[in-house]
């Protein structure tokens, strides 16, 4: 989750090489492994431990309604109310006043906001696109189950090919209006809740679970190779970004694919050697961090940029590294307070984590 915070730490780095390299490596490359890893882990545990059936599917949907849907609705509702109160109190000044009709309110829960520089449409709390897409994939999980049952590894491999080489790049080659509507239809679906990105990585995790494949204990050569490949690709991609080379989506996706086994292998070693130990207290804190980090970072960064001494080149690295730390400490304090005085609300906001 800390990696997701760094993705949204949208500082404008100073002109020196090291600051730009740190920013590209720390926000645009390394943490981009986190979200597909979360989708994959979700797919693995959704199918883990029981034979998939209609009853199993319904029971899992009921549990996900509490752990995913309930906090999704609560957090977006709270943010809508907060945003509304700020606007009508005069504390939030907008160039154009937002009218809160039903269309605006309903779209705020699904696709009312466009991600900066992307086609992705998000809820009003932008980072909640992940929960939205995850819930959509879970609803369609029987299709994934039957796809893996009939095609085996070929099913996630077909999805991997479509994602890795970006099937939408074929769109300019399609002249027939019928096929063009096909591209447009699936592109719109992908941007509004059922992304190929989510379906592929969820299906990959599902394949490991359904086929009883262990991914935390690979051959030693594979583990060592992952420790070489991912750092090499990440360093190369960051260097090319600083040198103003054109963004290479194939290299970026290859780095993500290499980063997933790297992260799993590294985590396994840290746990086995007892260097890192799971802390139950940090589980709900992670959800608070997920829900609050973007407004927190936007607010604090806006205030910092008004302070001259903190707006210098030398302060970039300090700001960049410390702001996520402060966000984590804030979420720890918030969870401790809510869990102490309103444990039921705390439980609902974190989905029972």
C-alpha positions as CSV (number, residue, x, y, z in Angstrom):
1,X,0.0,0.0,0.0
2,X,2.9,2.3,0.6
3,X,3.8,1.8,-3.0
4,X,0.4,3.1,-4.1
5,X,1.0,6.2,-2.0
6,X,4.2,6.9,-3.9
7,X,2.3,6.5,-7.2
8,X,0.1,9.5,-6.2
9,X,2.9,11.6,-4.7
10,X,2.7,13.9,-7.7
11,X,5.6,16.2,-7.1
12,X,7.2,18.2,-9.9
13,X,10.8,17.2,-9.5
14,X,13.6,19.7,-9.8
15,X,15.8,19.8,-12.8
16,X,18.8,17.9,-11.4
17,X,19.3,14.3,-12.6
18,X,19.1,12.6,-9.2
19,X,15.7,14.1,-8.2
20,X,14.2,13.3,-11.6
21,X,15.6,9.8,-11.5
22,X,14.3,9.2,-7.9
23,X,10.9,10.5,-8.9
24,X,10.6,8.3,-12.0
25,X,11.9,5.2,-10.2
26,X,9.9,5.8,-7.0
27,X,6.6,6.9,-8.5
28,X,6.3,5.8,-12.1
29,X,8.1,2.4,-12.1
30,X,8.7,0.5,-8.9
31,X,5.2,1.0,-7.3
32,X,3.4,0.2,-10.5
33,X,3.9,-3.4,-9.6
34,X,1.6,-3.0,-6.5
35,X,-1.9,-2.7,-8.2
36,X,-1.5,-5.7,-10.6
37,X,-0.1,-7.7,-7.6
38,X,-3.2,-6.8,-5.6
39,X,-5.5,-8.0,-8.4
40,X,-3.5,-11.2,-8.7
41,X,-3.7,-11.9,-4.9
42,X,-7.4,-11.1,-5.0
43,X,-8.0,-13.7,-7.8
44,X,-5.9,-16.3,-6.0
45,X,-7.8,-16.0,-2.7
46,X,-11.2,-15.7,-4.3
47,X,-10.9,-19.3,-5.6
48,X,-8.7,-20.6,-2.8
49,X,-9.7,-23.4,-0.4
50,X,-13.1,-24.5,-1.7
51,X,-14.7,-26.1,-4.7
52,X,-16.2,-23.4,-6.9
53,X,-20.0,-23.8,-7.2
54,X,-23.1,-21.6,-7.3
55,X,-23.5,-21.7,-3.5
56,X,-19.8,-20.9,-3.1
57,X,-20.1,-18.0,-5.5
58,X,-23.1,-16.5,-3.7
59,X,-21.4,-16.8,-0.3
60,X,-18.3,-15.1,-1.6
61,X,-20.4,-12.3,-3.1
62,X,-22.0,-11.8,0.3
63,X,-18.7,-11.6,2.0
64,X,-17.3,-9.2,-0.6
65,X,-20.3,-7.0,-0.2
66,X,-19.2,-6.4,3.4
67,X,-15.4,-6.1,2.7
68,X,-15.6,-4.2,-0.6
69,X,-19.0,-2.7,-1.4
70,X,-19.8,-1.3,2.0
71,X,-16.6,0.6,2.5
72,X,-16.7,1.7,-1.1
73,X,-20.2,3.3,-0.6
74,X,-19.3,4.7,2.8
75,X,-16.1,6.4,1.7
76,X,-17.5,7.9,-1.5
77,X,-20.6,9.1,0.4
78,X,-18.5,10.7,3.1
79,X,-16.3,12.4,0.5
80,X,-19.3,13.7,-1.5
81,X,-20.8,15.2,1.7
82,X,-17.5,16.7,2.7
83,X,-17.0,18.2,-0.8
84,X,-20.6,19.5,-0.8
85,X,-20.1,21.1,2.6
86,X,-16.9,22.8,1.6
87,X,-18.3,24.2,-1.6
88,X,-21.5,25.7,0.0
89,X,-19.6,27.0,3.0
90,X,-17.4,29.0,0.7
91,X,-14.2,27.4,1.9
92,X,-13.7,25.7,-1.4
93,X,-13.7,28.0,-4.4
94,X,-14.3,26.6,-7.8
95,X,-14.3,28.3,-11.2
96,X,-17.6,26.7,-11.9
97,X,-20.1,25.8,-9.2
98,X,-20.9,22.0,-9.1
99,X,-24.6,21.3,-9.3
100,X,-25.5,18.3,-7.2
101,X,-28.2,16.7,-9.3
102,X,-28.9,13.0,-9.3
103,X,-26.8,12.4,-12.5
104,X,-23.8,14.0,-10.8
105,X,-24.3,12.2,-7.5
106,X,-24.6,8.7,-9.2
107,X,-21.7,9.3,-11.5
108,X,-19.6,10.3,-8.5
109,X,-19.9,6.7,-7.3
110,X,-18.7,5.2,-10.6
111,X,-17.2,7.2,-13.4
112,X,-17.6,10.9,-12.7
113,X,-13.9,11.8,-12.6
114,X,-11.3,11.4,-15.3
115,X,-7.8,10.3,-14.2
116,X,-5.2,13.0,-15.0
117,X,-3.5,12.2,-18.4
118,X,-5.5,9.0,-18.9
119,X,-8.7,7.7,-20.5
120,X,-9.7,6.0,-17.2
121,X,-12.9,7.3,-15.6
122,X,-13.0,7.0,-11.8
123,X,-15.3,7.6,-8.9
124,X,-15.0,11.0,-7.1
125,X,-12.3,9.4,-4.9
126,X,-10.1,8.5,-7.9
127,X,-8.1,5.6,-6.3
128,X,-11.4,3.7,-5.7
129,X,-11.4,2.7,-9.4
130,X,-9.4,-0.3,-8.1
131,X,-12.3,-1.5,-5.8
132,X,-14.8,-0.8,-8.5
133,X,-12.9,-2.8,-11.1
134,X,-12.3,-5.6,-8.6
135,X,-16.0,-5.8,-7.7
136,X,-16.8,-6.0,-11.4
137,X,-14.3,-8.8,-12.0
138,X,-15.6,-10.7,-9.0
139,X,-19.2,-10.5,-10.3
140,X,-18.0,-12.1,-13.5
141,X,-15.7,-14.6,-11.8
142,X,-17.8,-17.6,-13.0
143,X,-16.8,-16.7,-16.6
144,X,-13.2,-16.7,-15.5
145,X,-13.6,-20.0,-13.8
146,X,-15.0,-21.7,-16.9
147,X,-12.4,-20.0,-19.1
148,X,-9.6,-21.5,-17.0
149,X,-11.4,-24.9,-16.7
150,X,-11.8,-25.2,-20.5
151,X,-8.6,-23.5,-21.7
152,X,-6.2,-23.9,-18.7
153,X,-3.1,-21.7,-18.9
154,X,-4.1,-20.5,-22.4
155,X,-6.9,-18.4,-20.9
156,X,-4.7,-16.0,-18.8
157,X,-2.1,-16.2,-21.6
158,X,-4.6,-14.8,-24.2
159,X,-5.5,-12.0,-21.7
160,X,-1.8,-11.4,-21.1
161,X,-1.1,-11.0,-24.9
162,X,-4.0,-8.6,-25.3
163,X,-2.8,-6.5,-22.3
164,X,0.9,-6.6,-23.0
165,X,0.6,-5.7,-26.7
166,X,-2.4,-3.4,-26.1
167,X,-5.1,-4.8,-28.4
168,X,-6.5,-1.2,-28.8
169,X,-3.5,-0.4,-30.9
170,X,-5.2,-2.3,-33.7
171,X,-8.0,0.2,-33.7
172,X,-6.6,2.5,-36.4
173,X,-6.3,-0.5,-38.7
174,X,-10.0,-1.2,-38.5
175,X,-12.0,0.6,-41.2
176,X,-15.2,-1.4,-41.0
177,X,-17.8,0.5,-38.9
178,X,-19.0,-2.6,-37.2
179,X,-15.6,-3.5,-35.9
180,X,-14.9,0.1,-35.0
181,X,-18.0,0.0,-32.8
182,X,-16.7,-3.2,-31.2
183,X,-13.5,-1.4,-30.3
184,X,-15.3,1.6,-28.9
185,X,-17.7,-0.5,-26.9
186,X,-15.0,-2.5,-25.1
187,X,-12.8,0.5,-24.7
188,X,-15.7,2.3,-22.9
189,X,-16.3,-0.7,-20.7
190,X,-12.6,-0.9,-19.8
191,X,-12.5,2.7,-18.8
192,X,-15.6,2.5,-16.7
193,X,-15.2,-0.6,-14.5
194,X,-14.1,-3.7,-16.4
195,X,-10.5,-3.1,-17.5
196,X,-8.5,-5.7,-19.3
197,X,-5.8,-4.9,-16.7
198,X,-8.0,-6.1,-13.9
199,X,-9.4,-9.1,-15.7
200,X,-5.9,-10.4,-16.7
201,X,-4.2,-10.2,-13.3
202,X,-7.2,-11.5,-11.4
203,X,-7.4,-14.4,-13.9
204,X,-3.7,-15.1,-13.5
205,X,-4.1,-15.3,-9.7
206,X,-7.2,-17.5,-10.2
207,X,-5.2,-19.9,-12.4
208,X,-2.6,-20.4,-9.7
209,X,-5.3,-21.1,-7.2
210,X,-7.5,-23.4,-9.3
211,X,-4.5,-25.4,-10.6
212,X,-3.0,-25.6,-7.1
213,X,0.2,-24.0,-8.3
214,X,2.6,-22.6,-5.7
215,X,4.1,-19.3,-6.5
216,X,5.8,-18.5,-3.2
217,X,8.4,-21.4,-3.6
218,X,9.9,-21.2,-7.1
219,X,13.1,-22.9,-8.1
220,X,16.2,-21.2,-6.8
221,X,17.4,-20.2,-10.3
222,X,14.0,-18.5,-11.0
223,X,14.2,-16.6,-7.7
224,X,17.7,-15.4,-8.4
225,X,16.8,-14.4,-12.0
226,X,13.8,-12.3,-10.7
227,X,16.2,-10.5,-8.4
228,X,18.3,-9.6,-11.5
229,X,15.7,-8.9,-14.1
230,X,13.3,-6.5,-12.4
231,X,16.0,-4.1,-11.0
232,X,17.7,-4.1,-14.4
233,X,14.5,-3.2,-16.3
234,X,13.5,-0.7,-13.7
235,X,16.9,1.1,-13.7
236,X,16.8,1.1,-17.5
237,X,13.3,2.5,-17.7
238,X,14.0,5.2,-15.2
239,X,17.2,6.2,-17.0
240,X,15.4,6.5,-20.4
241,X,12.7,8.6,-18.7
242,X,15.2,11.1,-17.3
243,X,17.0,11.3,-20.7
244,X,13.6,12.3,-22.3
245,X,13.3,9.2,-24.5
246,X,9.8,8.5,-25.6
247,X,7.7,6.4,-23.2
248,X,7.9,2.8,-24.1
249,X,4.7,0.9,-23.0
250,X,6.2,-2.5,-23.9
251,X,9.2,-1.9,-21.6
252,X,6.9,-0.6,-18.9
253,X,4.7,-3.7,-19.0
254,X,7.7,-6.0,-19.1
255,X,9.0,-4.3,-16.0
256,X,5.6,-4.8,-14.3
257,X,5.6,-8.5,-15.2
258,X,9.1,-8.9,-13.9
259,X,8.3,-7.0,-10.7
260,X,5.5,-9.4,-9.6
261,X,7.7,-12.4,-8.9
262,X,10.4,-10.1,-7.6
263,X,8.0,-8.7,-5.0
264,X,6.6,-12.1,-4.0
265,X,10.1,-13.7,-3.7
266,X,11.4,-10.7,-1.7
267,X,8.4,-10.8,0.6
268,X,8.8,-14.5,1.1
269,X,12.5,-14.2,2.1
270,X,11.8,-11.3,4.5
271,X,9.0,-13.3,6.2
272,X,11.1,-16.5,6.3
273,X,14.1,-14.7,7.9
274,X,11.7,-12.9,10.3
275,X,13.0,-9.6,9.0
276,X,9.4,-8.5,8.3
277,X,6.5,-9.7,10.6
278,X,2.8,-9.3,9.8
279,X,1.2,-6.7,12.2
280,X,-2.5,-7.1,12.7
281,X,-2.9,-3.4,13.6
282,X,-1.5,-2.4,10.2
283,X,-4.2,-4.2,8.2
284,X,-7.0,-1.7,8.7
285,X,-4.4,1.1,8.6
286,X,-3.6,0.0,5.1
287,X,-7.2,0.6,4.1
288,X,-7.3,4.0,5.7
289,X,-4.1,4.8,3.8
290,X,-5.7,3.6,0.6
291,X,-8.8,5.7,1.1
292,X,-7.2,8.9,2.4
293,X,-3.8,9.2,0.8
294,X,-4.8,11.2,-2.4
295,X,-6.7,14.0,-0.6
296,X,-4.0,14.1,2.1
297,X,-1.2,14.4,-0.3
298,X,-3.0,17.0,-2.4
299,X,-3.8,19.1,0.6
300,X,-0.4,19.0,2.2
301,X,1.6,19.4,-1.0
302,X,-0.5,22.5,-1.9
303,X,0.4,24.0,1.4
304,X,4.0,23.1,1.2
305,X,4.4,24.7,-2.2
306,X,3.4,28.1,-0.7
307,X,6.4,27.9,1.6
308,X,9.5,29.3,-0.2
309,X,12.1,27.3,1.8
310,X,10.3,24.0,1.0
311,X,9.9,24.9,-2.7
312,X,13.6,24.7,-3.4
313,X,15.4,22.0,-5.3
314,X,17.2,20.8,-2.2
315,X,14.0,20.1,-0.3
316,X,12.4,18.0,-3.1
317,X,13.9,14.7,-1.8
318,X,12.9,15.4,1.8
319,X,9.3,16.3,0.9
320,X,9.0,13.3,-1.5
321,X,10.2,10.8,1.1
322,X,8.6,12.2,4.2
323,X,5.1,13.1,3.0
324,X,4.0,9.4,2.6
325,X,5.5,8.7,6.0
326,X,3.3,11.4,7.6
327,X,0.3,10.0,5.7
328,X,1.0,6.6,7.3
329,X,1.3,8.1,10.8
330,X,-1.9,10.1,10.3
331,X,-3.8,6.9,9.3
332,X,-2.4,5.0,12.2
333,X,-3.6,7.7,14.6
334,X,-7.0,7.9,12.9
335,X,-7.5,4.1,13.1
336,X,-6.4,4.1,16.8
337,X,-8.9,6.8,17.7
338,X,-11.9,5.4,15.8
339,X,-11.2,1.9,17.0
340,X,-11.1,3.2,20.6
341,X,-14.2,5.3,20.5
342,X,-16.3,4.0,17.6
343,X,-15.2,0.5,16.8
344,X,-18.3,-0.4,14.8
345,X,-17.7,2.6,12.4
346,X,-14.0,1.7,12.2
347,X,-15.0,-1.9,11.3
348,X,-17.4,-0.7,8.6
349,X,-15.0,1.8,7.1
350,X,-12.3,-0.8,6.7
351,X,-14.6,-3.7,5.6
352,X,-14.0,-5.7,8.7
353,X,-10.2,-5.9,8.2
